[in-house]
Structures are given as structure tokens and as C-alpha cells.
């Protein structure tokens, strides 16, 4: 079986990656390999086509391939809340929480990921047209196997962009190189509603759930147990990083995961789904209100705490 993620060298989808590398899927009797497919909407297109079995990506992006959530379900969370970071070049003197720094600037963001930034800025009172905010893909980020966040940090350093909206690894690399200043939205530097725009989740198809509910249940248990293992010993993140990441990023990953541990909870709440649905309607990818039970595979909720 295959699990697709849109980025590997980052903390964003690390529970899914670690569940493979640390053997937690295998312990559930699942033979799952990792597949990198960028950007995230192509992950979900592959899920719809049946060429992958699970997606570890942004929850709202399932709507790119499953309109109104027909045919797909969220199984569990990899981490709570929207998980991208706004990073601006240091020359702008950005301060935590002051998103007005984006005015007149060009911001790099991946497809579907950019929706979170656009909506956040609108809720913060920024008019993208009036304030001349350009949000577009990061130059060089389309290549197969390219890590988005690290590529964004490099583009910022080379002044191809003024800022970027990307994963924690890209943000950390930019900050450590002295070229970026981070605005940490998830931890409170932005409109409160943005926390529930999306989350890093595990999704699969209704057909897999119907055909093999034990497979779906095993995947949920594997993610929850991986989260628990990393909480117990975050150094295991380095073990995974050294297998998959370049040396510099491998040595950073445990610290990034340590910061994310408070968000490691596999549950998906009705409050989150209500927030995600509102966001999805606001950005025009959902019409109406889809019930919680039509989005979340609640029959596996008892396994969310199995870690």
C-alpha cells in the first residue's frame, strides 16, 4: 500500500513518515510505503484514482479531488491546527503578529496551501489587491523530489521572493541563516479563527474503509502510537531524519518536532470540522455545510487515543 505526502523534509507530515520508518504501520500488519507527490492536490488526485491508498496532507485540500467530501474521509489528525508559517525577509523588520508587513510584497506559497494565507490576511484586514500583496508559487518548487520549505528559504535568501508561507523546516532554515523573520500563526500571531482552517491529517477513500475497515483502523492506531512514541522520546525523530533528510535538516528535525508535540493529538473534533467548513466556504471550495460524520470516519475515533 502507498501513503502520499506533498513534502518530506519537514515536520508537517512527520507522524505519517515516522509511522513507516519506525515500524508502527508494520506492527499493525500494514505494508505501507511513502510516496512524495507535489503539490497536495495531486496527492488527493492519486487517492481518487486509486494509485495511492492514503494521503498525509492538509485536510481541506481533499476537496480538490472529492467535491463536498463525496468519496473520502479523514481518519485522524497528524497534528492539531494550521501548521504553516509566514516568514518575511529580515530587512522588513517583521514583528510577531504584525501581518501588515506583507503589504507591497511578494509571498511564495504552494497551491492549496496558499488559501490559508489568503484567508488569514483577509481576516486580518489586508486587502490583497489594494495592498498589493502578490501570492504565487515559489520559483523552483515544481521539480519532482524538491522540498518546498527548504526551496522557499533558498529563494528568500536569493531575494527571488520577499517572504514565504511554508512548513516549519523552511521557516527554521531561513531564520537560522539570518535571512528570515517568522510570524508563528498557529501559536497565536494572527486571527484566532485561522487555527481551524485546516490540519495535517490522514485521509483515505470510502471504498477502502468499506472494503477493509481493519486496514483503516490499523492506520489510525499506527499514527496515534507514533505520536505517543515521539512524545516519550523525541530523539527518535533524529533517527528518522538521518534516514531520509540531508544532514543539516536531519539534525534540526527533533527540535522542530519537540515544538510540535503539544499539537500531537490524533482526534478530529466537531469544532475543528466546523472551522474548516467555514474556511472552505469562505475560499470558495465548498458550498453548503457538510455534516461532521460525512467528513470524519468516526467509527475509528476510539483509536485516536491508542498512542
Steps between C-alpha positions, in 0.01 A plus 500: 500500500608861446472815710554826311631823653571829320820568696750280682779715644279681750313445827162542331430135419761349728264271695403324177861473387618384842221243520658336196865538601452401864291195410166599650303423183681169475402414858139548397551250218517770231766507227504869410757692297543875472439689178588867446247673274508880470287706532237372740209503255689243293522279810123502525460447126714188538281388791188544287664309214597215732875526439556575871301379800547782752591868492685674780433862406293809579145397584316768301690405184302177471233718340727538197418141398191419707246783459274539804699211656331241280716186502760589764530519877748634752625219723699694757719802559877503476496823700246757609456831320630678194873434491659740251714799585526846349867595459611840374846618402681651798542836327128570554529482880191280539360458849300208633133554426546796264382363167491851350864436404368315191373823339672559167689172527520174304433188705578147386245228580405160362168435323213436745735590785473863387127502583579505871722805465256687276212450742713581805607830344144591407383433857789714624371793291738468206348560156725305266429721199495836677807416707687353201570160654614245243468133599639253248696172478862507612744502206656156459251317721335298225778245452438140602657420834557865590426596859271801498601666825875470449458621140298797629774588749756493220280721277465747788876505552549565129233777514279333242214558745439733795353233724345156501223293657631151562586223742700522820819369344509772237424760767775373730757485221424859399519626859825316574659636185410849617288581197152449642278618786217267596138582580363190676131493420410173672632622833293815499649756262194551284117480501394228746262343250791403275606217733213285372536580131669166446728242662746233398280193477487145366231446237382202302211403275157376597567198283807399704307546826214287369729236349746475788396681819774318693760664272362845571484428874860375496615819329334712771660295778841527330484880486381533861774264621761690301391825662527331838846362426629841394355660814676235708835542321526785251855389410338231286425779253873534434516126432239546226656821371839340454341236276313743276630857532819680399743528795417858604124446499539161672661671798223764516198271491490390865484860621219580254306192609554592866326832431213318331443240773228707674298468178546123470145376547344266245143612567288705260238701685165637381636846586790451260273375221265796546796736471640321196158502331463874559848561361424278200183696426684830544762405241244354260586129507187385683133584461265443789579321823617138498426311825785394726423129448524546121856633532648300788508120525364508854485120528874509567491777759564256784849448355593872511628455856672165444843662509 
